[in-house]
Amino acid sequence: MDILELMEKRHSVRRYLDKPLPEELLSALRAELDACNAESGLRIQLITDEPKALGGFKGKISAFRNAVNYFAMVGPEGPALDEKCGWYGERLVLKAQELGLNTCWIAGSYGSKCREYTGEGEDLSCIISVGFGETQGTPHKNKPEEPRFVVEGEAPEWFERGKRAVMLAPTAINQQKFRFTLRGGEVFAEETGGFFSKIDLGIVKYHFTAASGVDCRHW
């Protein structure tokens, strides 16, 4: 499946079927997770059949149901952690979608149980629920592209493809607080404020790079 088609099909899902993940899917997710950790230096973990993270008061007010499987996005403390977790977390999200699973980014409404997965010198950036959704979710509404994209000169086809992918990316409360600038053939991406904006920046950078083939990471 083309990466843009995969992005178009993926939407946030908070309610899941009471159905365990088969071992073949868990193996595929762990293989992708291991590749992400080896490349990034993060220590992302896949937690399964664990009801405490999203089963308490915070989970209930956020309308989660049967959210017992999740990625704990853990890595070394530092200014680059959130953006890296956004990048590699979205890579895992799209892998899960490819496998027929559903996901939801969760940056603030999880229980204290999740903190147990961090070691000395590490921090938990966020978690990502994963499972068989009750539904496939619904597309988010996009805000106007301007001023989210600034192009000096004529935009090449690869930039337009990357831009399309970026507008399909999930962001916290759909705030879309980012800006991409094409200058001298190079792409520069930045966050423009908002909640959890560094995580969002990593997510949108991954979407752009995966679709366009032009790496816009600067960390």
FIKOLZA-1660 file (N, C-alpha, C; in steps of 0.1 Angstrom, whole numbers, plus 5000, padded with zeros to 4 digits):
% residues 219
   i   px   py   pz ch aa at
   1 5008 4988 5000  A  M  N
   1 5000 5000 5000  A  M CA
   1 5009 5012 5000  A  M  C
   2 5006 5022 4992  A  D  N
   2 5013 5035 4991  A  D CA
   2 5012 5042 5005  A  D  C
   3 5023 5048 5009  A  I  N
   3 5023 5054 5022  A  I CA
   3 5013 5065 5024  A  I  C
   4 5009 5072 5014  A  L  N
   4 4999 5082 5015  A  L CA
   4 4985 5076 5017  A  L  C
   5 4983 5065 5011  A  E  N
   5 4970 5057 5013  A  E CA
   5 4969 5052 5027  A  E  C
   6 4980 5048 5032  A  L  N
   6 4981 5043 5046  A  L CA
   6 4978 5054 5056  A  L  C
   7 4984 5066 5053  A  M  N
   7 4981 5078 5062  A  M CA
   7 4967 5082 5061  A  M  C
   8 4961 5081 5049  A  E  N
   8 4947 5085 5048  A  E CA
   8 4937 5076 5055  A  E  C
   9 4941 5063 5056  A  K  N
   9 4932 5053 5063  A  K CA
   9 4934 5054 5078  A  K  C
  10 4945 5059 5083  A  R  N
  10 4947 5059 5098  A  R CA
  10 4940 5071 5105  A  R  C
  11 4932 5068 5115  A  H  N
  11 4926 5078 5123  A  H CA
  11 4927 5074 5138  A  H  C
  12 4926 5083 5147  A  S  N
  12 4927 5080 5161  A  S CA
  12 4915 5072 5166  A  S  C
  13 4917 5062 5174  A  V  N
  13 4907 5053 5179  A  V CA
  13 4909 5051 5194  A  V  C
  14 4899 5054 5202  A  R  N
  14 4901 5052 5216  A  R CA
  14 4894 5040 5222  A  R  C
  15 4884 5035 5214  A  R  N
  15 4877 5023 5219  A  R CA
  15 4880 5011 5211  A  R  C
  16 4884 5000 5219  A  Y  N
  16 4889 4988 5212  A  Y CA
  16 4880 4976 5216  A  Y  C
  17 4881 4966 5207  A  L  N
  17 4874 4954 5210  A  L CA
  17 4882 4946 5221  A  L  C
  18 4875 4938 5229  A  D  N
  18 4881 4930 5239  A  D CA
  18 4886 4917 5232  A  D  C
  19 4897 4920 5226  A  K  N
  19 4903 4909 5217  A  K CA
  19 4918 4910 5218  A  K  C
  20 4925 4899 5222  A  P  N
  20 4939 4899 5223  A  P CA
  20 4946 4901 5210  A  P  C
  21 4958 4906 5210  A  L  N
  21 4966 4907 5198  A  L CA
  21 4973 4894 5195  A  L  C
  22 4971 4888 5183  A  P  N
  22 4977 4875 5179  A  P CA
  22 4992 4876 5180  A  P  C
  23 4999 4865 5182  A  E  N
  23 5013 4865 5183  A  E CA
  23 5020 4870 5171  A  E  C
  24 5014 4867 5159  A  E  N
  24 5021 4871 5146  A  E CA
  24 5021 4886 5145  A  E  C
  25 5010 4893 5150  A  L  N
  25 5010 4907 5150  A  L CA
  25 5020 4913 5160  A  L  C
  26 5020 4907 5172  A  L  N
  26 5029 4912 5182  A  L CA
  26 5044 4910 5177  A  L  C
  27 5047 4900 5171  A  S  N
  27 5060 4898 5166  A  S CA
  27 5064 4908 5155  A  S  C
  28 5055 4912 5147  A  A  N
  28 5057 4922 5137  A  A CA
  28 5059 4936 5143  A  A  C
  29 5051 4939 5153  A  L  N
  29 5052 4951 5160  A  L CA
  29 5066 4952 5168  A  L  C
  30 5069 4941 5174  A  R  N
  30 5082 4941 5181  A  R CA
  30 5094 4942 5172  A  R  C
  31 5093 4936 5160  A  A  N
  31 5104 4937 5151  A  A CA
  31 5106 4952 5146  A  A  C
  32 5095 4959 5144  A  E  N
  32 5096 4973 5140  A  E CA
  32 5100 4981 5152  A  E  C
  33 5096 4978 5164  A  L  N
  33 5100 4985 5176  A  L CA
  33 5115 4984 5178  A  L  C
  34 5120 4972 5176  A  D  N
  34 5135 4969 5178  A  D CA
  34 5143 4977 5168  A  D  C
  35 5138 4978 5156  A  A  N
  35 5145 4986 5145  A  A CA
  35 5145 5001 5149  A  A  C
  36 5134 5006 5154  A  C  N
  36 5133 5020 5158  A  C CA
  36 5143 5023 5170  A  C  C
  37 5143 5014 5180  A  N  N
  37 5152 5016 5191  A  N CA
  37 5167 5015 5187  A  N  C
  38 5170 5006 5178  A  A  N
  38 5184 5005 5173  A  A CA
  38 5188 5017 5166  A  A  C
  39 5179 5023 5158  A  E  N
  39 5182 5035 5150  A  E CA
  39 5183 5048 5158  A  E  C
  40 5174 5049 5168  A  S  N
  40 5172 5061 5175  A  S CA
  40 5179 5063 5189  A  S  C
  41 5182 5052 5195  A  G  N
  41 5187 5052 5209  A  G CA
  41 5176 5054 5219  A  G  C
  42 5164 5053 5215  A  L  N
  42 5153 5053 5224  A  L CA
  42 5151 5039 5230  A  L  C
  43 5142 5038 5240  A  R  N
  43 5139 5024 5246  A  R CA
  43 5124 5023 5247  A  R  C
  44 5118 5023 5235  A  I  N
  44 5104 5021 5234  A  I CA
  44 5100 5007 5238  A  I  C
  45 5089 5006 5245  A  Q  N
  45 5085 4992 5249  A  Q CA
  45 5070 4990 5245  A  Q  C
  46 5067 4978 5241  A  L  N
  46 5053 4974 5238  A  L CA
  46 5048 4967 5251  A  L  C
  47 5038 4973 5257  A  I  N
  47 5031 4967 5269  A  I CA
  47 5018 4961 5264  A  I  C
  48 5015 4949 5269  A  T  N
  48 5003 4942 5265  A  T CA
  48 4995 4937 5277  A  T  C
  49 4982 4937 5275  A  D  N
  49 4973 4932 5285  A  D CA
  49 4975 4939 5298  A  D  C
  50 4976 4952 5298  A  E  N
  50 4979 4960 5310  A  E CA
  50 4967 4970 5311  A  E  C
  51 4958 4968 5320  A  P  N
  51 4946 4977 5320  A  P CA
  51 4947 4990 5329  A  P  C
  52 4958 4991 5336  A  K  N
  52 4959 5003 5346  A  K CA
  52 4962 5016 5339  A  K  C
  53 4969 5016 5328  A  A  N
  53 4974 5029 5322  A  A CA
  53 4962 5037 5318  A  A  C
  54 4951 5031 5312  A  L  N
  54 4940 5038 5307  A  L CA
  54 4927 5033 5313  A  L  C
  55 4928 5027 5324  A  G  N
  55 4915 5021 5330  A  G CA
  55 4910 5029 5342  A  G  C
  56 4918 5039 5346  A  G  N
  56 4913 5047 5358  A  G CA
  56 4905 5059 5354  A  G  C
  57 4905 5069 5363  A  F  N
  57 4897 5081 5361  A  F CA
  57 4901 5088 5348  A  F  C
  58 4914 5090 5346  A  K  N
  58 4919 5098 5334  A  K CA
  58 4915 5091 5321  A  K  C
  59 4916 5078 5321  A  G  N
  59 4912 5070 5309  A  G CA
  59 4897 5071 5307  A  G  C
  60 4889 5071 5317  A  K  N
  60 4875 5071 5316  A  K CA
  60 4870 5085 5310  A  K  C
  61 4876 5096 5316  A  I  N
  61 4871 5109 5311  A  I CA
  61 4876 5111 5297  A  I  C
  62 4886 5104 5292  A  S  N
  62 4891 5105 5278  A  S CA
  62 4884 5095 5269  A  S  C
  63 4874 5088 5275  A  A  N
  63 4866 5079 5267  A  A CA
  63 4873 5067 5261  A  A  C
  64 4884 5062 5268  A  F  N
  64 4890 5050 5264  A  F CA
  64 4883 5037 5268  A  F  C
  65 4883 5027 5260  A  R  N
  65 4877 5014 5264  A  R CA
  65 4886 5003 5259  A  R  C
  66 4888 4993 5268  A  N  N
  66 4896 4982 5264  A  N CA
  66 4910 4985 5258  A  N  C
  67 4915 4997 5263  A  A  N
  67 4929 5001 5258  A  A CA
  67 4939 4995 5267  A  A  C
  68 4943 4982 5265  A  V  N
  68 4952 4975 5274  A  V CA
  68 4965 4972 5268  A  V  C
  69 4967 4976 5255  A  N  N
  69 4980 4974 5248  A  N CA
  69 4985 4988 5244  A  N  C
  70 4998 4991 5246  A  Y  N
  70 5003 5004 5242  A  Y CA
  70 5018 5004 5241  A  Y  C
  71 5023 5013 5233  A  F  N
  71 5037 5016 5233  A  F CA
  71 5041 5026 5243  A  F  C
  72 5050 5023 5252  A  A  N
  72 5056 5033 5261  A  A CA
  72 5068 5040 5254  A  A  C
  73 5067 5053 5251  A  M  N
  73 5077 5060 5244  A  M CA
  73 5087 5065 5254  A  M  C
  74 5097 5057 5256  A  V  N
  74 5107 5060 5266  A  V CA
  74 5121 5062 5260  A  V  C
  75 5129 5072 5265  A  G  N
  75 5142 5074 5260  A  G CA
  75 5150 5083 5270  A  G  C
  76 5163 5085 5266  A  P  N
  76 5171 5094 5275  A  P CA
  76 5165 5108 5276  A  P  C
  77 5166 5113 5289  A  E  N
  77 5162 5127 5291  A  E CA
  77 5170 5136 5282  A  E  C
  78 5163 5147 5278  A  G  N
  78 5170 5157 5270  A  G CA
  78 5160 5164 5261  A  G  C
  79 5165 5175 5255  A  P  N
  79 5156 5183 5246  A  P CA
  79 5151 5177 5234  A  P  C
  80 5158 5166 5229  A  A  N
  80 5154 5160 5216  A  A CA
  80 5144 5148 5218  A  A  C
  81 5141 5145 5231  A  L  N
  81 5133 5133 5234  A  L CA
  81 5119 5133 5227  A  L  C
  82 5112 5144 5230  A  D  N
  82 5098 5144 5225  A  D CA
  82 5097 5144 5210  A  D  C
  83 5106 5151 5203  A  E  N
  83 5106 5151 5188  A  E CA
  83 5109 5137 5183  A  E  C
  84 5119 5131 5189  A  K  N
  84 5123 5117 5184  A  K CA
  84 5111 5107 5187  A  K  C
  85 5105 5109 5198  A  C  N
  85 5093 5100 5201  A  C CA
  85 5082 5102 5191  A  C  C
  86 5080 5115 5187  A  G  N
  86 5070 5117 5177  A  G CA
  86 5073 5111 5164  A  G  C
  87 5086 5112 5160  A  W  N
  87 5090 5106 5147  A  W CA
  87 5089 5091 5147  A  W  C
  88 5095 5084 5157  A  Y  N
  88 5095 5070 5157  A  Y CA
  88 5082 5064 5162  A  Y  C
  89 5074 5071 5170  A  G  N
  89 5061 5067 5174  A  G CA
  89 5052 5066 5162  A  G  C
  90 5053 5076 5153  A  E  N
  90 5044 5076 5141  A  E CA
  90 5048 5065 5132  A  E  C
  91 5061 5062 5131  A  R  N
  91 5065 5051 5123  A  R CA
  91 5058 5038 5128  A  R  C
  92 5057 5036 5141  A  L  N
  92 5051 5025 5147  A  L CA
  92 5036 5025 5145  A  L  C
  93 5030 5037 5146  A  V  N
  93 5016 5039 5143  A  V CA
  93 5012 5034 5129  A  V  C
  94 5020 5038 5119  A  L  N
  94 5017 5034 5105  A  L CA
  94 5020 5020 5103  A  L  C
  95 5029 5014 5110  A  K  N
  95 5031 5000 5109  A  K CA
  95 5019 4992 5115  A  K  C
  96 5014 4997 5126  A  A  N
  96 5002 4991 5132  A  A CA
  96 4990 4992 5122  A  A  C
  97 4989 5003 5116  A  Q  N
  97 4978 5005 5106  A  Q CA
  97 4980 4995 5094  A  Q  C
  98 4992 4993 5090  A  E  N
  98 4995 4984 5079  A  E CA
  98 4991 4970 5083  A  E  C
  99 4992 4966 5096  A  L  N
  99 4989 4953 5101  A  L CA
  99 4974 4951 5104  A  L  C
 100 4966 4962 5102  A  G  N
 100 4952 4961 5104  A  G CA
 100 4948 4965 5118  A  G  C
 101 4956 4972 5125  A  L  N
 101 4954 4976 5139  A  L CA
 101 4951 4991 5139  A  L  C
 102 4946 4995 5151  A  N  N
 102 4942 5010 5153  A  N CA
 102 4950 5015 5165  A  N  C
 103 4952 5028 5165  A  T  N
 103 4960 5035 5175  A  T CA
 103 4955 5048 5179  A  T  C
 104 4961 5053 5190  A  C  N
 104 4958 5067 5195  A  C CA
 104 4970 5072 5203  A  C  C
 105 4974 5084 5199  A  W  N
 105 4985 5091 5207  A  W CA
 105 4979 5096 5220  A  W  C
 106 4986 5094 5231  A  I  N
 106 4982 5098 5244  A  I CA
 106 4993 5105 5251  A  I  C
 107 4992 5118 5253  A  A  N
 107 5003 5125 5259  A  A CA
 107 5001 5129 5274  A  A  C
 108 4988 5129 5278  A  G  N
 108 4986 5134 5292  A  G CA
 108 4976 5127 5300  A  G  C
 109 4968 5118 5294  A  S  N
 109 4957 5112 5301  A  S CA
 109 4959 5098 5306  A  S  C
 110 4972 5094 5308  A  Y  N
 110 4975 5080 5312  A  Y CA
 110 4978 5080 5327  A  Y  C
 111 4977 5068 5333  A  G  N
 111 4979 5067 5347  A  G CA
 111 4994 5066 5351  A  G  C
 112 4997 5067 5363  A  S  N
 112 5011 5067 5368  A  S CA
 112 5018 5053 5366  A  S  C
 113 5010 5043 5363  A  K  N
 113 5016 5030 5360  A  K CA
 113 5027 5031 5349  A  K  C
 114 5025 5039 5340  A  C  N
 114 5034 5040 5328  A  C CA
 114 5048 5045 5332  A  C  C
 115 5049 5052 5343  A  R  N
 115 5062 5057 5348  A  R CA
 115 5071 5046 5352  A  R  C
 116 5066 5034 5355  A  E  N
 116 5074 5023 5359  A  E CA
 116 5083 5018 5348  A  E  C
 117 5081 5022 5336  A  Y  N
 117 5089 5017 5325  A  Y CA
 117 5101 5025 5322  A  Y  C
 118 5103 5035 5330  A  T  N
 118 5115 5044 5328  A  T CA
 118 5126 5039 5338  A  T  C
 119 5139 5041 5333  A  G  N
 119 5150 5038 5341  A  G CA
 119 5157 5051 5345  A  G  C
 120 5169 5050 5351  A  E  N
 120 5177 5061 5355  A  E CA
 120 5181 5069 5343  A  E  C
 121 5179 5082 5343  A  G  N
 121 5183 5091 5332  A  G CA
 121 5173 5090 5321  A  G  C
 122 5162 5084 5323  A  E  N
 122 5152 5083 5312  A  E CA
 122 5139 5090 5315  A  E  C
 123 5131 5093 5305  A  D  N
 123 5118 5099 5307  A  D CA
 123 5108 5092 5298  A  D  C
 124 5095 5094 5302  A  L  N
 124 5084 5089 5293  A  L CA
 124 5078 5101 5286  A  L  C
 125 5079 5101 5273  A  S  N
 125 5074 5112 5265  A  S CA
 125 5059 5111 5264  A  S  C
 126 5053 5099 5261  A  C  N
 126 5039 5097 5259  A  C CA
 126 5037 5082 5257  A  C  C
 127 5024 5078 5255  A  I  N
 127 5022 5064 5251  A  I CA
 127 5013 5064 5239  A  I  C
 128 5012 5053 5233  A  I  N
 128 5003 5051 5221  A  I CA
 128 4996 5038 5222  A  I  C
 129 4982 5039 5224  A  S  N
 129 4974 5027 5225  A  S CA
 129 4974 5020 5211  A  S  C
 130 4972 5007 5212  A  V  N
 130 4971 4999 5199  A  V CA
 130 4963 4987 5202  A  V  C
 131 4954 4984 5192  A  G  N
 131 4945 4972 5193  A  G CA
 131 4936 4972 5181  A  G  C
 132 4926 4963 5182  A  F  N
 132 4915 4962 5172  A  F CA
 132 4904 4972 5176  A  F  C
 133 4903 4983 5168  A  G  N
 133 4893 4993 5171  A  G CA
 133 4879 4989 5170  A  G  C
 134 4870 4994 5178  A  E  N
 134 4855 4992 5176  A  E CA
 134 4851 4998 5162  A  E  C
 135 4858 5009 5158  A  T  N
 135 4856 5015 5145  A  T CA
 135 4869 5019 5140  A  T  C
 136 4870 5024 5128  A  Q  N
 136 4882 5028 5121  A  Q CA
 136 4885 5043 5124  A  Q  C
 137 4876 5050 5132  A  G  N
 137 4878 5064 5135  A  G CA
 137 4873 5073 5124  A  G  C
 138 4875 5086 5125  A  T  N
 138 4871 5095 5115  A  T CA
 138 4882 5105 5112  A  T  C
 139 4882 5110 5100  A  P  N
 139 4893 5120 5096  A  P CA
 139 4892 5133 5104  A  P  C
 140 4904 5138 5107  A  H  N
 140 4904 5151 5114  A  H CA
 140 4901 5162 5104  A  H  C
 141 4897 5174 5109  A  K  N
 141 4894 5185 5100  A  K CA
 141 4907 5193 5099  A  K  C
 142 4911 5197 5086  A  N  N
 142 4923 5204 5084  A  N CA
 142 4920 5219 5085  A  N  C
 143 4930 5226 5090  A  K  N
 143 4930 5241 5090  A  K CA
 143 4936 5246 5077  A  K  C
 144 4935 5259 5074  A  P  N
 144 4940 5264 5062  A  P CA
 144 4955 5261 5061  A  P  C
 145 4960 5257 5049  A  E  N
 145 4974 5254 5047  A  E CA
 145 4983 5266 5050  A  E  C
 146 4979 5278 5046  A  E  N
 146 4986 5290 5049  A  E CA
 146 4984 5294 5064  A  E  C
 147 4994 5297 5072  A  P  N
 147 5008 5299 5069  A  P CA
 147 5016 5287 5072  A  P  C
 148 5011 5275 5071  A  R  N
 148 5018 5263 5075  A  R CA
 148 5029 5259 5065  A  R  C
 149 5028 5264 5053  A  F  N
 149 5038 5261 5043  A  F CA
 149 5043 5274 5036  A  F  C
 150 5056 5276 5037  A  V  N
 150 5062 5287 5030  A  V CA
 150 5072 5282 5020  A  V  C
 151 5069 5286 5007  A  V  N
 151 5078 5282 4996  A  V CA
 151 5084 5294 4989  A  V  C
 152 5097 5293 4989  A  E  N
 152 5105 5303 4981  A  E CA
 152 5108 5298 4967  A  E  C
 153 5101 5303 4958  A  G  N
 153 5102 5298 4944  A  G CA
 153 5091 5288 4941  A  G  C
 154 5093 5279 4931  A  E  N
 154 5082 5270 4927  A  E CA
 154 5084 5257 4935  A  E  C
 155 5073 5251 4940  A  A  N
 155 5074 5239 4948  A  A CA
 155 5075 5227 4939  A  A  C
 156 5085 5218 4941  A  P  N
 156 5086 5206 4933  A  P CA
 156 5076 5196 4937  A  P  C
 157 5074 5186 4929  A  E  N
 157 5064 5175 4931  A  E CA
 157 5066 5169 4944  A  E  C
 158 5078 5166 4948  A  W  N
 158 5081 5159 4961  A  W CA
 158 5076 5167 4973  A  W  C
 159 5078 5180 4972  A  F  N
 159 5073 5189 4983  A  F CA
 159 5058 5188 4984  A  F  C
 160 5051 5189 4973  A  E  N
 160 5036 5188 4973  A  E CA
 160 5032 5175 4979  A  E  C
 161 5039 5164 4976  A  R  N
 161 5035 5151 4981  A  R CA
 161 5038 5151 4996  A  R  C
 162 5049 5157 5001  A  G  N
 162 5052 5158 5015  A  G CA
 162 5042 5166 5022  A  G  C
 163 5037 5177 5016  A  K  N
 163 5027 5186 5022  A  K CA
 163 5014 5179 5024  A  K  C
 164 5010 5171 5014  A  R  N
 164 4998 5163 5015  A  R CA
 164 4999 5154 5027  A  R  C
 165 5010 5147 5029  A  A  N
 165 5012 5138 5040  A  A CA
 165 5012 5145 5053  A  A  C
 166 5018 5157 5054  A  V  N
 166 5018 5165 5066  A  V CA
 166 5003 5168 5071  A  V  C
 167 4995 5172 5061  A  M  N
 167 4981 5175 5065  A  M CA
 167 4973 5163 5069  A  M  C
 168 4978 5151 5067  A  L  N
 168 4972 5139 5072  A  L CA
 168 4977 5135 5086  A  L  C
 169 4987 5142 5091  A  A  N
 169 4993 5138 5103  A  A CA
 169 4985 5142 5115  A  A  C
 170 4984 5133 5126  A  P  N
 170 4977 5137 5138  A  P CA
 170 4985 5147 5146  A  P  C
 171 4979 5156 5153  A  T  N
 171 4985 5165 5162  A  T CA
 171 4976 5167 5174  A  T  C
 172 4982 5171 5185  A  A  N
 172 4975 5172 5198  A  A CA
 172 4963 5182 5196  A  A  C
 173 4951 5177 5200  A  I  N
 173 4938 5184 5199  A  I CA
 173 4937 5191 5185  A  I  C
 174 4943 5184 5175  A  N  N
 174 4942 5188 5161  A  N CA
 174 4947 5203 5159  A  N  C
 175 4957 5207 5167  A  Q  N
 175 4961 5221 5167  A  Q CA
 175 4969 5225 5154  A  Q  C
 176 4976 5215 5149  A  Q  N
 176 4984 5218 5137  A  Q CA
 176 4993 5230 5138  A  Q  C
 177 5001 5230 5149  A  K  N
 177 5010 5241 5152  A  K CA
 177 5024 5239 5146  A  K  C
 178 5025 5240 5133  A  F  N
 178 5038 5237 5127  A  F CA
 178 5040 5246 5114  A  F  C
 179 5052 5247 5110  A  R  N
 179 5055 5255 5097  A  R CA
 179 5066 5248 5090  A  R  C
 180 5064 5245 5077  A  F  N
 180 5074 5240 5068  A  F CA
 180 5078 5250 5058  A  F  C
 181 5091 5252 5057  A  T  N
 181 5097 5262 5048  A  T CA
 181 5106 5255 5037  A  T  C
 182 5103 5258 5025  A  L  N
 182 5112 5253 5014  A  L CA
 182 5121 5264 5009  A  L  C
 183 5134 5263 5012  A  R  N
 183 5143 5273 5008  A  R CA
 183 5156 5268 5002  A  R  C
 184 5159 5271 4990  A  G  N
 184 5171 5267 4984  A  G CA
 184 5172 5252 4982  A  G  C
 185 5160 5246 4980  A  G  N
 185 5160 5231 4979  A  G CA
 185 5160 5223 4991  A  G  C
 186 5161 5230 5003  A  E  N
 186 5161 5223 5016  A  E CA
 186 5147 5226 5023  A  E  C
 187 5143 5217 5031  A  V  N
 187 5131 5218 5039  A  V CA
 187 5134 5220 5054  A  V  C
 188 5128 5230 5060  A  F  N
 188 5130 5233 5074  A  F CA
 188 5116 5233 5081  A  F  C
 189 5115 5225 5091  A  A  N
 189 5102 5224 5098  A  A CA
 189 5104 5229 5112  A  A  C
 190 5094 5236 5118  A  E  N
 190 5094 5241 5131  A  E CA
 190 5081 5241 5137  A  E  C
 191 5080 5240 5151  A  E  N
 191 5068 5241 5158  A  E CA
 191 5065 5255 5161  A  E  C
 192 5052 5258 5162  A  T  N
 192 5048 5272 5164  A  T CA
 192 5040 5274 5177  A  T  C
 193 5043 5266 5187  A  G  N
 193 5036 5267 5200  A  G CA
 193 5026 5256 5201  A  G  C
 194 5019 5257 5213  A  G  N
 194 5008 5247 5215  A  G CA
 194 5012 5236 5224  A  G  C
 195 5002 5228 5228  A  F  N
 195 5005 5216 5237  A  F CA
 195 5012 5205 5230  A  F  C
 196 5022 5200 5237  A  F  N
 196 5029 5188 5231  A  F CA
 196 5035 5190 5217  A  F  C
 197 5039 5202 5215  A  S  N
 197 5043 5206 5201  A  S CA
 197 5055 5199 5196  A  S  C
 198 5064 5195 5205  A  K  N
 198 5076 5189 5201  A  K CA
 198 5073 5174 5196  A  K  C
 199 5064 5168 5203  A  I  N
 199 5059 5155 5198  A  I CA
 199 5053 5156 5184  A  I  C
 200 5044 5166 5183  A  D  N
 200 5037 5169 5170  A  D CA
 200 5047 5171 5159  A  D  C
 201 5058 5179 5162  A  L  N
 201 5068 5182 5152  A  L CA
 201 5075 5169 5147  A  L  C
 202 5078 5160 5156  A  G  N
 202 5084 5147 5151  A  G CA
 202 5074 5140 5142  A  G  C
 203 5061 5140 5146  A  I  N
 203 5051 5133 5138  A  I CA
 203 5050 5139 5124  A  I  C
 204 5049 5152 5123  A  V  N
 204 5047 5158 5110  A  V CA
 204 5060 5157 5101  A  V  C
 205 5072 5157 5108  A  K  N
 205 5084 5155 5100  A  K CA
 205 5085 5141 5095  A  K  C
 206 5080 5131 5102  A  Y  N
 206 5080 5118 5097  A  Y CA
 206 5071 5116 5085  A  Y  C
 207 5059 5122 5086  A  H  N
 207 5050 5121 5075  A  H CA
 207 5056 5127 5063  A  H  C
 208 5062 5139 5064  A  F  N
 208 5068 5146 5052  A  F CA
 208 5079 5137 5046  A  F  C
 209 5088 5132 5054  A  T  N
 209 5099 5125 5049  A  T CA
 209 5095 5111 5043  A  T  C
 210 5086 5104 5050  A  A  N
 210 5081 5091 5045  A  A CA
 210 5074 5093 5031  A  A  C
 211 5067 5104 5029  A  A  N
 211 5060 5105 5017  A  A CA
 211 5068 5112 5006  A  A  C
 212 5077 5121 5009  A  S  N
 212 5085 5128 4999  A  S CA
 212 5098 5122 4996  A  S  C
 213 5104 5115 5005  A  G  N
 213 5117 5109 5003  A  G CA
 213 5128 5119 5007  A  G  C
 214 5125 5131 5012  A  V  N
 214 5134 5141 5016  A  V CA
 214 5134 5142 5031  A  V  C
 215 5146 5139 5037  A  D  N
 215 5146 5139 5052  A  D CA
 215 5148 5153 5057  A  D  C
 216 5138 5157 5066  A  C  N
 216 5138 5170 5071  A  C CA
 216 5141 5170 5086  A  C  C
 217 5148 5160 5091  A  R  N
 217 5152 5159 5105  A  R CA
 217 5164 5169 5108  A  R  C
 218 5163 5176 5119  A  H  N
 218 5174 5184 5123  A  H CA
 218 5174 5184 5139  A  H  C
 219 5180 5173 5144  A  W  N
 219 5182 5172 5158  A  W CA
 219 5195 5167 5162  A  W  C
% end
